[in-house]
Amino acid sequence: MKLVCSKSNLLNGVQIVSKAVPNKTTMSILECILIDARGGNIKLIANDMELGIETLIEGNIVEKGLIALDARIFLEIVRKLPDNDITIVTDSSYKTTITCEKAKFNIIGKSGDDFSYLPSIEKIDSIIVSQFTLKEVIRQTIFSISDNDSNKLMTGELFEINEDILKVVSLDGHRISIRKIGLKNFYMPKKVVVPGKTLNEISKILSGGMEEDVHIFFTDKHIVFEFESTTVVSRLIEGEYFKIDQMLSSDYETKVRINKKEFLNCIDRATLLVKEGDKKPIIINIIDGMMELKINSTVGSMNEEIDIDKKGKDIMIGFNPKFLIDALRVIDDEEIDIYLVNPKAPCFIRDVEEKYTYLILPVNFTTVN
């Protein structure tokens, strides 16, 4: 095999597919990136058997061929080469020479025939969203998935399609994040659970353009994302997702309208007094047109007042400050509405149209404080 391509094209392609290379594996071939130059284009592929990424890059194929190269070494070599055309040549013993200007590397590759290609997916069932929308939806929900494998479903996000609405849900047992997006067309109802790892990696690859579309295909076991020259195939998490509707209530005893930035900055300041690992709640006291926020820790204490617009009863309630910060950081609205029932019931942060809903469970501050 012999091919020539620009450093920028090659580096971009290698960085994209590297996101599907496993950190640890007993199969050394999975630690490789496959370069497939047997057709009319240069194809880069990586696959950890759960997540697979394939991307096409522009370049000149002088001699067709196939080679698998160690992903980490290959990425570092390409990254550190001069900004010029790179030539890759392989021989029958898989010895690979990578040349750029006066720099020349020789590395030993592996037979591409041993590589696990992306599964062949019948692309029938699909929806279309913009790159911007998908990137935003992931950003606004991914923080509340669980990183604990004890419940696999919590490590993923529910993608639920109903006619022209896509609802994305994540939860970790302490909070729920929901985003609803309007779709351009109507679709048959569908529910799948997508691994959080897949969504994290996709959000890093997406350019986030409003004009660029992502085509999302579904099967019983896989989800496929196609955008620009890249295809991402991921296994779905099997099982029935949690019935969250029964956790969502429109009842409230107290409704607060507050400036989001003020509220976020105040909680952020309060956490200065909380050591990492401490589970000190922030205590929120709502009376008339004022919200008082207090925090007490071994380091010290803080209290601050914020003007609010309140409807309903006075209430004192405690929260894990991190959970409030995570939700507030991804809301773009200048003012937000918070709905509360009592100190033991979850609070809801949601807009009028319910394009976003964040449910956060309170903590018992009487015993913790």
Residue pairs with C-beta under 8 A, 6 or more apart in sequence:
1 35
1 37
1 63
1 64
1 65
1 66
1 67
1 88
1 89
1 90
2 61
2 62
2 63
2 65
2 87
2 88
2 89
2 90
3 35
3 37
3 42
3 59
3 60
3 61
3 62
3 63
3 87
3 88
4 59
4 60
4 62
4 85
4 86
4 87
4 88
5 42
5 57
5 58
5 59
5 60
5 85
5 86
6 58
6 59
6 84
6 85
6 86
7 78
7 81
7 82
7 83
7 84
7 85
7 86
7 100
8 83
9 57
9 58
9 59
10 57
10 59
10 78
10 86
11 78
11 79
12 57
13 42
13 44
13 55
13 56
13 57
14 33
14 44
14 71
14 74
14 75
14 78
15 75
16 44
16 53
16 55
16 205
16 230
17 33
17 44
17 45
17 46
17 53
17 54
17 55
17 71
18 33
18 46
18 71
18 75
19 46
19 51
19 53
19 201
19 204
19 205
20 46
20 47
20 48
20 51
20 52
20 53
20 201
20 232
21 30
21 31
21 32
21 33
21 46
21 48
21 71
21 72
22 30
22 31
22 48
25 31
25 48
28 110
29 68
29 110
29 114
29 115
29 116
30 47
30 48
30 49
30 116
31 70
31 71
31 72
32 46
32 68
32 69
32 70
32 71
32 109
32 110
32 115
33 44
33 45
33 46
33 68
33 69
33 71
33 74
33 75
34 43
34 44
34 45
34 46
34 66
34 67
34 68
34 112
34 115
34 117
35 42
35 43
35 44
35 66
35 67
35 68
35 69
35 88
35 112
36 42
36 43
36 44
36 45
36 66
36 112
37 43
37 61
37 64
37 65
37 66
38 64
38 65
38 66
39 64
40 61
41 56
41 57
41 61
42 56
42 57
42 58
42 59
42 61
43 54
43 55
43 56
44 54
44 55
44 56
44 57
45 52
45 53
45 54
45 115
45 117
45 118
46 52
46 53
46 71
47 53
47 115
47 116
47 117
47 118
49 116
50 195
50 197
50 198
50 234
50 235
51 195
51 197
51 198
51 201
51 232
51 233
51 234
51 235
52 117
52 118
52 119
52 232
52 233
52 234
53 201
53 205
53 230
53 231
53 232
53 233
54 118
54 230
54 231
54 233
55 229
55 230
55 231
56 229
56 230
57 229
65 90
66 112
66 113
67 88
67 90
67 94
67 96
67 109
67 110
67 112
68 109
68 110
68 111
68 112
68 114
68 115
69 96
69 107
69 109
69 110
70 107
70 109
73 107
74 107
77 98
77 105
77 107
78 86
78 98
81 98
81 100
81 101
81 103
82 100
82 101
82 103
84 100
84 101
85 100
86 98
86 99
86 100
87 97
87 98
87 99
87 100
88 96
88 97
88 98
89 96
89 97
89 99
90 96
90 97
90 109
94 108
94 109
94 110
94 111
95 106
95 107
95 108
95 109
96 106
96 107
96 108
96 109
97 104
97 105
97 106
98 104
98 105
98 106
98 107
99 105
118 231
118 233
119 222
119 233
121 217
121 219
121 222
121 224
121 233
122 219
123 217
123 224
123 226
124 217
125 188
125 190
125 217
125 218
125 219
126 215
126 216
126 217
126 218
127 161
127 166
127 183
127 185
127 187
127 215
127 216
128 183
128 184
128 185
128 213
128 214
128 215
128 216
129 166
129 181
129 183
129 213
129 214
129 216
130 209
130 210
130 211
130 212
130 213
130 214
131 206
131 207
131 208
131 209
131 210
131 212
131 213
131 214
131 227
132 208
132 209
132 210
133 181
134 202
134 203
134 206
134 214
134 225
135 203
135 206
135 208
136 208
137 166
137 168
137 179
137 181
138 168
138 199
138 200
138 202
138 203
139 203
139 330
140 177
140 179
140 330
140 331
140 356
141 157
141 168
141 169
141 170
141 177
141 178
141 179
142 157
142 170
142 196
142 199
142 200
142 203
143 170
143 177
143 326
143 330
144 170
144 171
144 172
144 175
144 176
144 177
144 326
145 154
145 155
145 156
145 157
145 170
145 171
145 172
145 196
146 154
146 155
146 171
146 172
146 173
147 155
148 154
148 155
149 155
151 173
152 237
152 239
153 193
153 237
153 239
153 241
153 242
154 171
154 172
154 173
155 195
155 196
155 197
155 237
156 170
156 193
156 194
156 195
156 196
156 236
156 237
157 168
157 169
157 170
157 193
157 194
157 196
157 199
158 167
158 168
158 169
158 170
158 191
158 192
158 193
158 241
159 166
159 167
159 168
159 190
159 191
159 192
159 193
159 194
159 223
160 166
160 167
160 168
160 169
160 189
160 190
160 191
161 167
161 183
161 187
161 188
161 189
161 190
161 191
162 189
163 186
163 187
163 189
164 182
164 183
164 184
164 185
164 186
164 187
165 180
165 181
165 182
165 183
166 180
166 181
166 183
167 178
167 179
167 180
167 181
168 178
168 179
168 180
168 181
169 176
169 177
169 178
169 241
169 244
170 176
170 177
170 196
171 177
171 242
171 244
174 320
174 323
174 360
174 361
175 323
175 326
175 327
175 358
175 359
175 360
175 361
176 244
176 247
176 248
176 357
176 358
176 359
177 327
177 356
177 357
177 358
178 244
178 354
178 356
178 357
178 358
178 359
179 355
179 356
180 354
180 355
180 356
181 355
190 218
191 241
192 218
192 223
192 236
193 236
193 237
193 238
193 239
193 241
194 223
194 234
194 236
194 237
195 234
195 235
195 236
195 237
198 223
198 232
198 234
201 232
202 225
202 232
205 230
205 232
206 214
206 227
207 228
212 227
212 228
213 227
214 225
214 226
214 227
215 225
215 226
215 227
216 223
216 224
216 225
216 226
217 223
217 224
217 226
218 224
220 236
221 235
221 236
221 238
222 233
222 234
222 235
222 236
223 233
223 234
223 236
224 231
224 232
224 233
224 234
225 231
225 232
225 234
226 232
247 346
247 359
248 348
248 357
248 359
249 341
249 348
251 341
252 312
252 339
252 340
252 341
252 348
253 312
253 313
253 315
253 340
253 341
253 342
254 286
254 310
254 311
254 312
254 313
254 314
254 315
254 339
254 340
254 341
255 310
255 311
255 312
255 337
255 338
255 339
255 340
256 286
256 291
256 308
256 309
256 310
256 311
256 337
256 338
256 340
257 308
257 309
257 310
257 335
257 336
257 337
257 338
258 291
258 306
258 308
258 309
258 335
258 336
258 338
259 306
259 334
259 335
260 328
260 331
260 333
260 334
260 335
260 336
261 334
262 306
263 291
263 306
263 328
263 336
264 325
264 328
264 329
266 293
266 304
266 306
267 282
267 293
267 321
267 324
267 325
267 328
268 325
269 302
269 304
270 282
270 293
270 295
270 302
270 304
270 321
271 282
271 295
271 321
271 322
271 325
272 302
273 280
273 295
273 297
273 299
273 300
273 301
273 302
274 280
274 295
274 297
274 299
274 321
275 297
275 298
275 299
278 297
278 298
279 320
279 363
279 368
280 295
280 296
280 297
280 321
280 368
280 369
281 295
281 318
281 319
281 320
281 321
281 363
281 365
281 368
281 369
282 293
282 294
282 295
282 318
282 319
282 320
282 321
282 324
283 293
283 294
283 295
283 316
283 317
283 318
283 365
283 369
284 291
284 292
284 293
284 316
284 317
284 318
284 319
285 291
285 292
285 293
285 294
285 314
285 315
285 316
286 292
286 308
286 310
286 314
286 315
286 316
286 317
286 340
287 310
287 314
288 310
288 314
289 307
289 308
289 309
289 310
290 305
290 306
290 307
290 308
291 305
291 306
291 307
291 308
292 303
292 304
292 305
293 302
293 303
293 304
293 305
293 306
294 301
294 302
294 303
295 301
295 302
295 303
295 321
296 369
315 340
315 342
315 343
316 343
317 340
317 343
317 347
317 362
318 343
318 362
318 363
318 364
318 365
318 368
318 369
319 347
319 360
319 362
319 363
320 360
320 363
323 360
324 360
327 349
327 358
327 360
328 336
328 349
331 349
331 356
331 358
333 351
336 349
336 351
337 349
337 350
337 351
337 352
338 347
338 348
338 349
339 347
339 348
339 349
339 350
340 347
341 347
343 362
344 362
344 364
345 362
346 359
346 360
346 361
346 362
347 359
347 360
347 362
348 357
348 358
348 359
349 356
349 357
349 358
349 360
350 356
350 357
350 358
